[in-house]
Amino acid sequence: MEYPVISLFSGAMGLDIGLEKAGLDIRIAQDIDPCCVKTAEANGHQCIHGDIRELIQEDPDCKFLLKPAGLYPGEVFAVVGGPPCQPFSTAGKRLATNDPRGSLFMEFCHVIKVVRPRFFVMENVKGLLSSAIKHRPLKDRDKEPLTEEEKPGSAFNVIKNTLMSLGYKIEYGVLDAVHYGVPQFRERLIIIGSRDHEDIFLPVPTHFHSHQDPNYRWRTLRDAIQDLEDDPGEYIQFSEERLKYLRMVPPGGNWRDLPEDVKPIAMGGAYHSGGGKIGFYRRLDYDQPSPTLVTSPVQKATMFCHPTQDRPLSVKEYARIQQFPDDWQFEGKISDQYRLIGNAVPVGLGYAIGQTLRSVAEGTARIVTRRFRGTSVHESIQRVITVAQN
């Protein structure tokens, strides 16, 4: 059986690599960023370059995707992607903040409506679950009750209702990549849809904080990058000013580990600001999963200093944490490469999603039994799984 996939907003193709590892076939990719397109092509993938709004406007039947993929509507196994859900201006009118109807989400839905894939997978930031669409200044919020669009979760309700209006059954939730063998804490909202209303579900965790078998424990930074210490590849540099303070920070520490008299000098104006500021002068710990990668490891508030060396993580180390193959080529300047990798979906999470889609399609996800023995034991295991997914 073939599992042809159309990938939108493909980026560096972390999700796509994971899906391919699970046996799916990425027939065509798409992105507006030239570096993403060149990266896909350098690694042997077809990728459509362009603004998807303009592509759909010129070709509403989506032949620009279907034709190079060699597919017709209804033949696509899955459409996958992470449409940016930030607001933008159109026709001279600024749309409401966080309104997905004013974002590329609607183009994602258009492709689903036209292509009619058996499944779709949409990934996005977890904040989408609690985003309100309209925002009044705080000083005005007590004057009258919040409207439905101003209430937390209104943006996600628009997304959920729009996807369901296409005739798809959906399942959704926030998944942390660390539970799927990724050496990184990285939470993403995942929405899976089924055209045929099959018994879909979110990937069940495969790795845990505590487990008697080391193969099923969380992966750490040591597992991912320690072998690269002598050959890390390219990386950008910290300024000497920042290195001066980073040298005082132990593995797993940050600005709070600096001497008390040094903290105000090192932090500058941020010293008196609110928040935990955990990314300031952060040195990573080999024996923990990595924090969520950012698009640059040298910014003051988001430093990613190597656990034992006085330098940022390299591009190659970034790629290892996101589980890209060592021979995967990233195009663009070094800053572009950090950005592409930092924005990617980890390969391990993509693999788990691909396995889930295949198991649903093949009807192999569950063992059908007449009864459970030791019901309380099975219920306790299910509670552990549920907690891990949440």
C-alpha positions as CSV (number, residue, x, y, z in Angstrom):
1,M,0.0,0.0,0.0
2,E,1.2,3.5,-0.8
3,Y,0.9,6.5,1.5
4,P,1.4,9.6,-0.6
5,V,1.7,12.9,1.3
6,I,1.5,16.5,0.4
7,S,3.6,18.7,2.8
8,L,2.8,22.4,3.2
9,F,4.9,25.0,5.0
10,S,7.6,22.3,4.9
11,G,10.5,24.3,6.4
12,A,13.6,22.1,6.9
13,M,11.4,19.0,6.6
14,G,11.8,17.6,10.1
15,L,8.1,16.4,10.2
16,D,8.5,15.0,6.7
17,I,11.6,13.0,7.5
18,G,9.8,11.5,10.4
19,L,6.8,10.6,8.3
20,E,9.1,9.0,5.7
21,K,10.8,6.9,8.4
22,A,7.3,5.6,9.3
23,G,6.8,4.5,5.7
24,L,4.9,7.5,4.2
25,D,5.9,9.0,0.9
26,I,6.4,12.8,0.7
27,R,5.4,13.4,-2.9
28,I,5.6,17.2,-2.9
29,A,6.6,19.9,-0.5
30,Q,5.9,23.7,-0.4
31,D,7.4,26.7,1.2
32,I,7.7,30.5,0.7
33,D,11.3,30.6,2.1
34,P,14.0,30.2,-0.5
35,C,16.3,28.6,2.0
36,C,13.7,25.9,2.8
37,V,13.0,25.2,-0.8
38,K,16.8,24.9,-1.6
39,T,17.2,22.6,1.5
40,A,14.4,20.3,0.3
41,E,15.8,20.2,-3.2
42,A,19.4,19.6,-2.0
43,N,18.1,16.5,-0.2
44,G,16.2,15.1,-3.2
45,H,12.7,16.4,-2.6
46,Q,10.4,18.3,-5.0
47,C,9.4,21.6,-3.4
48,I,7.0,24.3,-4.7
49,H,8.4,27.7,-4.1
50,G,5.9,30.5,-3.5
51,D,3.3,32.2,-1.3
52,I,0.5,29.7,-0.9
53,R,-2.1,32.5,-1.0
54,E,-0.9,33.5,-4.5
55,L,-0.5,29.9,-5.6
56,I,-4.1,29.1,-4.7
57,Q,-5.4,32.3,-6.1
58,E,-3.8,31.5,-9.4
59,D,-4.8,27.8,-9.3
60,P,-7.7,27.2,-6.9
61,D,-7.9,23.5,-8.0
62,C,-4.5,23.0,-6.4
63,K,-3.0,21.4,-9.6
64,F,0.2,23.0,-8.6
65,L,0.4,20.4,-5.8
66,L,-1.5,17.5,-7.4
67,K,0.2,17.4,-10.8
68,P,3.8,17.2,-9.7
69,A,2.8,14.7,-7.0
70,G,1.1,12.5,-9.7
71,L,-2.2,12.5,-7.8
72,Y,-5.9,13.3,-8.1
73,P,-8.3,14.6,-5.4
74,G,-9.1,11.7,-3.0
75,E,-5.9,9.8,-3.7
76,V,-3.8,11.7,-1.2
77,F,-3.1,9.8,2.0
78,A,-2.4,12.9,4.1
79,V,-1.9,16.7,3.9
80,V,0.5,17.9,6.6
81,G,1.9,21.2,7.8
82,G,2.1,24.0,10.3
83,P,0.4,27.1,8.9
84,P,1.6,30.2,10.7
85,C,-1.3,31.6,12.7
86,Q,-0.1,35.2,13.2
87,P,-2.3,38.1,12.0
88,F,-1.5,40.0,8.8
89,S,-3.0,43.1,7.0
90,T,-5.2,42.6,4.0
91,A,-7.0,45.1,1.8
92,G,-5.8,47.9,4.1
93,K,-7.6,46.6,7.1
94,R,-5.7,45.2,10.1
95,L,-7.4,42.0,11.2
96,A,-8.0,41.1,14.8
97,T,-5.0,39.8,16.7
98,N,-4.7,36.0,16.7
99,D,-7.6,35.5,14.3
100,P,-6.8,32.4,12.3
101,R,-9.2,33.5,9.6
102,G,-6.7,36.2,8.8
103,S,-3.8,33.8,8.5
104,L,-2.5,31.0,6.3
105,F,-4.7,28.5,8.2
106,M,-7.5,29.2,5.7
107,E,-5.2,28.3,2.8
108,F,-4.3,25.0,4.6
109,C,-8.1,24.4,4.9
110,H,-8.6,25.2,1.2
111,V,-6.0,22.5,0.2
112,I,-7.8,20.0,2.4
113,K,-11.2,20.9,0.9
114,V,-9.9,20.5,-2.7
115,V,-7.5,17.6,-2.3
116,R,-9.7,15.6,0.1
117,P,-6.9,13.6,1.8
118,R,-7.7,10.6,3.9
119,F,-6.0,12.3,6.8
120,F,-4.5,15.7,7.7
121,V,-2.0,16.7,10.3
122,M,-1.8,20.3,11.5
123,E,0.9,21.3,14.0
124,N,1.2,24.6,15.7
125,V,2.2,26.4,18.9
126,K,0.4,25.3,22.1
127,G,-0.6,28.9,22.8
128,L,-3.2,28.6,20.1
129,L,-5.4,26.6,22.5
130,S,-5.8,29.6,24.8
131,S,-5.6,32.5,22.4
132,A,-8.4,35.1,22.3
133,I,-9.1,36.7,19.0
134,K,-9.7,40.3,20.0
135,H,-7.8,42.2,22.6
136,R,-8.7,45.3,24.5
137,P,-6.2,47.2,26.6
138,L,-6.1,45.9,30.1
139,K,-7.4,49.2,31.5
140,D,-10.6,48.8,29.4
141,R,-11.4,45.2,30.3
142,D,-13.4,46.0,33.4
143,K,-15.8,48.3,31.6
144,E,-17.9,45.6,30.0
145,P,-17.9,41.8,29.8
146,L,-15.6,40.0,27.3
147,T,-17.1,39.1,24.0
148,E,-17.0,35.5,22.8
149,E,-14.0,36.4,20.6
150,E,-12.1,37.9,23.5
151,K,-12.4,34.8,25.7
152,P,-9.5,32.4,26.0
153,G,-9.6,29.7,23.4
154,S,-11.7,31.5,20.9
155,A,-9.0,31.3,18.2
156,F,-8.8,27.6,18.6
157,N,-12.5,27.2,18.5
158,V,-12.5,28.9,15.1
159,I,-9.8,26.4,13.9
160,K,-11.6,23.4,15.3
161,N,-15.0,24.4,13.9
162,T,-13.5,25.2,10.5
163,L,-11.8,21.9,10.2
164,M,-14.9,20.0,11.3
165,S,-17.0,21.9,8.7
166,L,-14.8,20.3,6.0
167,G,-16.4,16.9,7.1
168,Y,-13.4,15.6,9.1
169,K,-13.4,13.9,12.4
170,I,-10.6,15.5,14.5
171,E,-8.4,14.6,17.5
172,Y,-6.1,17.1,19.1
173,G,-3.8,17.8,22.0
174,V,-0.4,19.2,23.1
175,L,2.4,16.7,22.7
176,D,5.9,17.0,24.1
177,A,8.5,15.6,21.8
178,V,10.6,14.3,24.7
179,H,8.0,11.5,25.1
180,Y,8.7,10.2,21.6
181,G,12.5,9.7,21.9
182,V,13.5,13.3,21.1
183,P,16.4,14.6,23.3
184,Q,14.5,17.9,23.8
185,F,11.5,19.3,25.6
186,R,9.3,20.7,22.8
187,E,5.6,21.1,23.1
188,R,3.4,21.4,20.0
189,L,-0.3,21.4,19.4
190,I,-1.1,18.5,17.1
191,I,-4.4,18.1,15.3
192,I,-5.2,14.9,13.3
193,G,-8.2,14.7,11.0
194,S,-9.9,11.8,9.3
195,R,-12.0,12.2,6.2
196,D,-13.7,8.8,6.7
197,H,-14.2,9.3,10.4
198,E,-11.9,6.5,11.3
199,D,-10.9,5.8,14.9
200,I,-8.0,8.2,15.0
201,F,-5.9,9.0,18.1
202,L,-2.9,11.0,19.2
203,P,0.5,9.1,19.3
204,V,0.9,7.2,22.5
205,P,4.2,8.1,24.4
206,T,7.1,5.7,23.9
207,H,9.7,7.3,26.3
208,F,9.3,8.2,29.9
209,H,11.0,10.2,32.7
210,S,11.4,7.0,34.7
211,H,11.6,3.5,33.2
212,Q,13.3,0.2,34.2
213,D,14.6,-0.2,30.6
214,P,17.0,2.5,29.5
215,N,15.7,2.2,25.9
216,Y,12.4,3.7,27.0
217,R,13.8,6.6,29.1
218,W,14.0,10.2,27.9
219,R,16.9,10.9,25.6
220,T,19.4,13.4,27.0
221,L,21.7,15.9,25.4
222,R,24.6,13.5,26.1
223,D,22.9,10.9,23.9
224,A,22.6,13.3,21.1
225,I,25.8,15.4,20.9
226,Q,28.6,14.3,23.2
227,D,30.4,12.5,20.3
228,L,30.6,15.8,18.5
229,E,32.8,17.6,21.1
230,D,36.0,17.3,18.9
231,D,34.2,18.0,15.6
232,P,31.2,20.2,16.2
233,G,31.2,21.9,12.8
234,E,30.2,25.5,12.3
235,Y,28.8,27.8,15.0
236,I,28.4,31.5,15.6
237,Q,30.3,33.1,18.4
238,F,29.4,34.6,21.7
239,S,30.7,38.1,22.3
240,E,33.7,38.3,24.8
241,E,31.4,40.2,27.1
242,R,28.9,37.4,27.3
243,L,31.6,34.7,27.5
244,K,33.1,36.4,30.5
245,Y,29.9,35.7,32.4
246,L,29.1,32.3,30.9
247,R,32.4,31.0,32.1
248,M,31.1,31.5,35.7
249,V,28.0,29.3,35.0
250,P,28.0,25.6,35.8
251,P,26.3,23.0,33.5
252,G,22.5,23.2,33.9
253,G,22.8,26.8,35.3
254,N,22.0,30.3,34.1
255,W,22.3,33.9,35.3
256,R,21.0,33.0,38.8
257,D,24.3,31.0,39.4
258,L,26.4,34.1,38.9
259,P,27.9,35.8,42.0
260,E,25.4,38.2,43.6
261,D,27.5,41.3,42.8
262,V,27.9,40.3,39.2
263,K,24.2,39.6,38.4
264,P,23.1,43.2,38.0
265,I,26.0,44.0,35.8
266,A,25.6,40.9,33.6
267,M,21.8,41.3,33.2
268,G,21.7,45.1,32.7
269,G,18.1,46.4,32.4
270,A,16.7,42.9,32.4
271,Y,17.8,42.4,36.1
272,H,14.7,44.3,37.4
273,S,12.3,43.0,34.8
274,G,9.7,40.3,35.6
275,G,9.7,36.6,34.6
276,G,12.1,33.8,35.2
277,K,14.6,34.8,32.6
278,I,15.9,31.3,32.4
279,G,17.5,31.7,29.0
280,F,19.9,34.4,30.2
281,Y,23.5,33.1,30.4
282,R,22.1,29.5,30.1
283,R,24.6,26.6,30.0
284,L,23.1,23.3,29.1
285,D,23.3,20.0,31.0
286,Y,24.5,16.8,29.3
287,D,22.3,14.7,31.5
288,Q,19.0,16.3,30.7
289,P,17.0,16.7,27.6
290,S,17.7,20.0,25.8
291,P,15.3,22.9,26.3
292,T,13.2,23.8,23.3
293,L,15.6,25.0,20.6
294,V,15.3,28.6,19.5
295,T,16.2,30.2,16.1
296,S,19.5,31.6,17.4
297,P,21.6,30.3,20.3
298,V,23.4,33.6,21.0
299,Q,20.7,36.0,21.8
300,K,20.9,37.4,25.3
301,A,17.6,36.0,26.5
302,T,17.9,32.6,24.7
303,M,21.5,31.5,25.0
304,F,22.4,27.8,24.3
305,C,25.9,27.4,25.7
306,H,27.5,24.0,25.3
307,P,27.6,22.0,28.6
308,T,31.5,21.8,28.8
309,Q,32.8,24.2,26.2
310,D,32.6,28.0,26.1
311,R,30.7,28.3,22.9
312,P,27.1,28.1,21.6
313,L,25.7,24.9,20.2
314,S,26.8,24.3,16.6
315,V,24.5,23.9,13.6
316,K,25.4,20.2,13.6
317,E,24.5,19.9,17.3
318,Y,21.3,21.7,16.7
319,A,20.5,19.2,13.9
320,R,21.3,16.3,16.1
321,I,18.9,17.5,18.8
322,Q,16.1,17.8,16.2
323,Q,17.2,14.3,15.0
324,F,18.0,15.3,11.4
325,P,20.2,12.7,9.6
326,D,23.9,13.7,9.8
327,D,24.0,13.9,6.0
328,W,21.0,16.3,5.7
329,Q,22.0,19.4,3.9
330,F,20.8,22.8,5.2
331,E,21.1,25.7,2.7
332,G,21.6,29.4,3.4
333,K,23.9,31.4,5.7
334,I,24.7,30.0,9.1
335,S,22.0,32.2,10.7
336,D,19.5,30.7,8.2
337,Q,20.5,27.2,9.1
338,Y,20.0,27.8,12.8
339,R,16.6,29.3,12.0
340,L,15.5,26.4,9.8
341,I,16.5,23.8,12.4
342,G,15.2,25.8,15.4
343,N,11.7,26.1,13.7
344,A,11.5,22.4,12.7
345,V,9.3,19.7,14.0
346,P,11.6,17.0,15.6
347,V,12.0,13.9,13.5
348,G,11.0,11.6,16.3
349,L,7.6,13.3,16.8
350,G,7.0,13.1,13.0
351,Y,7.8,9.4,13.1
352,A,5.3,8.8,15.9
353,I,2.6,10.7,14.0
354,G,3.4,8.7,10.8
355,Q,3.2,5.4,12.8
356,T,-0.2,6.5,14.2
357,L,-1.6,7.3,10.7
358,R,-0.4,4.0,9.3
359,S,-1.8,2.0,12.3
360,V,-5.2,3.6,11.8
361,A,-5.2,3.0,8.1
362,E,-4.1,-0.6,8.5
363,G,-6.4,-1.3,11.4
364,T,-3.5,-2.5,13.6
365,A,-3.6,0.1,16.4
366,R,-5.5,-2.0,18.9
367,I,-5.5,-5.6,20.1
368,V,-9.2,-6.6,20.4
369,T,-9.9,-8.7,23.5
370,R,-13.0,-9.9,25.1
371,R,-11.9,-8.7,28.5
372,F,-8.9,-7.2,30.5
373,R,-7.3,-9.2,33.2
374,G,-5.9,-7.1,36.0
375,T,-8.1,-4.2,35.1
376,S,-6.7,-1.9,37.8
377,V,-3.2,-2.4,36.4
378,H,-4.2,-1.5,32.9
379,E,-6.1,1.5,34.2
380,S,-3.0,2.7,36.1
381,I,-0.9,2.4,32.9
382,Q,-3.4,4.3,30.9
383,R,-3.3,7.1,33.5
384,V,0.5,7.3,33.1
385,I,0.1,7.6,29.3
386,T,-2.6,10.2,29.7
387,V,-0.4,12.3,32.0
388,A,2.5,12.0,29.6
389,Q,0.4,13.2,26.7
390,N,-0.9,16.2,28.6
